[in-house]
């Protein structure tokens, strides 16, 4: 699934992404660390993996979207 980075706190390595429908979904340090990222800037396109119910998804992995 793709999304757009919305917020990112480098100290906690957590933040939020916006799904393509505009829904904000938070991610934690574990999801950030699994993706091997070192930094994330708002506006970057990312690929995410989620689990859980559709109305309250939990991001388990976040990486940069590449072409």
C-alpha positions, 0 to 999 in steps of 0.5 A, a space after each residue: 500500500 502507498 501513502 505520503 509521509 505527513 509527520 516525522 519525529 527523528 527523536 522518537 522515530 515515529 510519525 504519521 502518514 496520509 493514505 491516498 484518501 486523506 486518512 492519517 495513520 500513525 507509525 511507531 519506531 518499530 515500523 520505521 526501524 524495520 524499513 531501514 530508513 534513517 530519515 523521513 521528510 513530510 511529502 515523501 511517498 512511502 510504501 507501508 504494510 499494515 495489519 489489523 482492522 480496516 478502520 484502525 490499521 497498524 503500520 508494521 513496515 514503512 519504506 520509501 516508494 521507489 519507481 
